[in-house]
Amino acid sequence: MIIANAETGEPIDILPDRSSRTVKEYLSKKTSHVECVVMDMSHTFKAAVNKALNHPIIIADRFHFCRYIHWAVDRVRKRVQKEFHDYDRRKCKRMRHIFHKPYELLSDKQRWYLERYLDLSSELKVAYDLKEAYKKWLEIAKQEGQERMKQVRERLYAFYDLVTSSGMNEFISAIRTFQNWQAEIMNSFLFDYSNGFVEGLNNQTKVLKRNAFGFRRHDRLRSRILMHHQFKHVGKNIG
């Protein structure tokens, strides 16, 4: 598990595992130095962070809460495409990205397929419209979140009402998660922090592990990763 600085994007430490106990023991030593924590939506992590750091400001990473809406669209698509003709069922599965890609970035061919499948299923059309309504709220929240948080929250409540009135269980389940994490989701717009850069650190770490054909000891893996990031800006000159 990688713990990083949300401002500089640099790794602070590498923990041997993701267990609540390990996280709690490590963070309890950093109590006086941590004000905000950016994290994915893990109740285990949240409980460990609150207990170890005495309830700091927790910020939910945008990628991790946005994907609940996209997962809902996918679940609806998988359910309704079973009723399609075999060709359309297979083609809809292969073209599933068109339901998530911004409409203005779709090619003419992709738009044709999108409209075809939305016409084939009223439920899929409702799911797509809900996703677009969420996307509209998200863009407004990004622009106005720091100055007009009350209005952003009211628009989110309006989205909840829209989902509830649709009766679509896949989206109702998604907004329950939003409601459970609403304070942390609002914090992501108020403070504008993200842990997206951590995915880059994870990818680099996987490359290091592959190049070394794996590490048997955690301390050596930890040292190798931290050294890589501390000295990666140093030029390599061979004379």
C-alpha positions in Angstrom: 0.0 0.0 0.0 1.4 3.4 -1.0 0.9 6.5 1.1 1.6 9.7 -0.7 1.7 13.5 -0.4 -1.5 14.9 -2.0 0.2 18.2 -2.7 3.5 17.1 -4.2 2.5 13.7 -5.5 5.5 12.1 -3.9 5.3 8.7 -2.1 5.8 9.1 1.7 5.9 5.4 2.6 5.1 1.9 1.5 3.2 -0.3 3.9 3.4 -4.2 3.7 -0.4 -4.6 3.4 -3.8 -2.8 3.3 -5.2 -4.2 6.5 -7.0 -1.8 8.9 -4.5 -2.7 11.7 -1.5 -1.8 9.6 -3.0 1.5 8.4 -4.1 2.4 11.9 -0.7 1.7 13.5 1.2 3.7 10.8 -1.1 6.7 10.9 -1.3 6.9 14.6 2.3 8.1 14.5 1.4 11.0 12.2 -1.5 12.4 14.2 -0.2 16.0 14.5 0.9 16.3 10.9 -2.2 15.3 8.9 -5.2 17.6 8.3 -6.7 16.0 5.1 -6.8 12.5 3.8 -7.8 11.7 0.2 -8.9 8.1 -0.2 -11.1 5.7 -2.2 -14.4 4.7 -0.7 -13.3 2.0 1.7 -15.2 1.8 5.0 -12.2 0.0 6.5 -9.8 2.7 5.5 -12.2 5.4 6.7 -12.6 3.8 10.1 -8.8 3.4 10.5 -8.1 7.0 9.4 -10.7 8.4 11.8 -9.5 6.4 14.7 -5.8 7.0 14.1 -5.9 10.7 13.1 -8.8 11.9 15.3 -11.3 12.5 12.5 -9.4 14.6 9.9 -11.0 16.0 6.8 -11.7 13.0 4.5 -11.9 13.6 0.8 -13.4 11.0 -1.5 -11.5 10.7 -4.8 -13.7 11.7 -7.7 -12.8 8.7 -9.9 -13.9 6.3 -7.2 -17.4 7.8 -6.6 -18.0 8.6 -10.3 -17.5 4.9 -11.2 -20.6 4.0 -9.2 -22.7 5.8 -11.8 -20.9 4.1 -14.7 -21.2 0.7 -13.0 -25.0 1.4 -12.7 -25.2 2.0 -16.5 -23.2 -1.1 -17.2 -25.5 -3.2 -15.0 -28.6 -1.9 -16.8 -26.9 -2.6 -20.2 -26.0 -6.2 -19.2 -29.5 -6.8 -18.0 -31.4 -5.4 -21.0 -29.1 -6.6 -23.8 -30.1 -10.2 -22.9 -33.4 -9.5 -24.6 -31.8 -8.2 -27.8 -31.3 -10.3 -31.0 -28.0 -12.3 -30.8 -26.2 -9.9 -33.2 -27.3 -6.8 -31.3 -26.5 -8.4 -28.0 -22.9 -9.1 -29.0 -22.5 -5.8 -30.8 -23.9 -3.8 -27.8 -21.4 -5.5 -25.6 -18.5 -4.7 -27.9 -19.8 -1.1 -28.2 -20.3 -0.6 -24.4 -17.9 2.3 -24.3 -20.3 4.5 -26.2 -22.6 4.7 -23.1 -19.7 6.3 -21.1 -17.9 8.4 -23.6 -19.0 12.1 -23.8 -21.6 12.5 -26.6 -19.7 15.3 -28.3 -16.6 13.0 -28.7 -18.5 10.2 -30.3 -18.0 9.6 -34.0 -21.0 9.6 -36.4 -20.9 5.8 -36.4 -20.8 5.6 -32.6 -23.7 8.0 -32.3 -25.7 5.8 -34.7 -25.2 2.7 -32.5 -25.9 4.7 -29.4 -29.2 5.9 -30.7 -30.1 2.4 -32.0 -29.6 0.7 -28.6 -31.3 3.5 -26.7 -34.3 3.1 -29.1 -34.3 -0.7 -28.5 -34.6 -0.3 -24.7 -36.5 2.4 -22.8 -34.7 1.3 -19.6 -31.3 1.8 -21.2 -32.5 5.2 -22.4 -33.5 6.1 -18.8 -30.1 4.8 -17.5 -28.2 6.9 -20.1 -30.3 10.0 -19.3 -29.5 9.6 -15.6 -25.8 9.2 -16.4 -26.0 12.4 -18.4 -27.8 14.2 -15.6 -25.1 13.1 -13.2 -22.4 14.3 -15.7 -24.1 17.7 -15.8 -24.1 18.0 -12.0 -20.5 16.9 -11.8 -19.4 19.6 -14.3 -21.3 22.3 -12.3 -19.8 21.0 -9.0 -16.3 21.2 -10.4 -16.8 24.8 -11.4 -18.8 26.1 -8.5 -18.0 23.8 -5.6 -15.7 26.0 -3.7 -17.9 29.1 -3.9 -21.5 27.8 -4.1 -21.5 24.5 -2.1 -25.1 24.9 -1.0 -26.4 25.1 -4.6 -24.2 22.1 -5.5 -25.7 20.1 -2.7 -29.2 21.1 -3.7 -28.6 19.9 -7.3 -27.3 16.6 -5.9 -30.5 16.2 -3.9 -32.4 16.9 -7.2 -30.4 14.1 -8.8 -31.3 11.8 -6.0 -35.0 12.6 -6.6 -34.6 11.9 -10.3 -33.1 8.5 -9.6 -35.7 7.6 -7.0 -38.6 8.6 -9.4 -37.0 6.4 -12.1 -37.4 3.3 -9.9 -34.1 1.9 -11.5 -32.6 -0.3 -8.8 -29.1 -0.1 -10.2 -29.0 3.7 -9.8 -30.9 3.6 -6.4 -28.1 1.4 -5.1 -25.5 3.8 -6.4 -27.0 6.9 -4.7 -27.2 5.0 -1.4 -23.4 4.9 -1.6 -23.4 8.6 -2.4 -25.6 9.3 0.6 -23.3 7.3 2.9 -20.3 9.3 1.6 -21.9 12.6 0.8 -19.7 14.7 3.2 -16.5 13.2 1.7 -17.8 13.7 -1.9 -18.6 17.4 -1.2 -15.1 17.8 0.3 -13.6 16.7 -3.1 -15.1 19.9 -4.7 -14.4 22.1 -1.7 -10.7 21.2 -1.4 -10.0 20.1 -5.0 -7.7 17.3 -4.0 -7.4 13.9 -5.8 -5.4 10.8 -5.5 -5.4 10.1 -9.2 -1.6 10.5 -9.2 -1.4 7.4 -7.0 -2.4 5.3 -9.9 0.7 6.5 -11.7 2.8 5.5 -8.6 1.1 2.1 -8.7 2.0 1.6 -12.3 5.6 2.6 -11.8 5.8 0.2 -8.8 4.5 -2.7 -10.9 7.2 -2.0 -13.6 9.9 -2.0 -10.9 8.6 -5.3 -9.6 8.6 -6.8 -13.1 12.1 -5.6 -13.9 13.4 -7.1 -10.6 11.4 -10.4 -11.2 9.7 -9.7 -7.9 10.9 -8.9 -4.4 10.9 -11.4 -1.6 11.4 -8.8 1.2 9.1 -5.9 1.8 11.9 -3.7 3.2 13.9 -4.0 -0.1 10.8 -3.3 -2.2 10.1 -0.2 -0.1 13.6 1.1 -0.4 13.7 0.5 -4.1 10.4 2.4 -4.7 11.3 5.3 -2.5 14.8 5.6 -3.9 13.4 5.6 -7.5 11.2 8.6 -6.7 13.8 10.5 -4.7 16.4 10.3 -7.4 14.4 10.1 -10.6 15.2 13.8 -11.4 18.9 13.3 -11.1 20.6 13.1 -14.5 22.5 10.0 -15.5 25.9 10.8 -17.1 28.4 8.1 -18.1 31.9 9.4 -18.8 
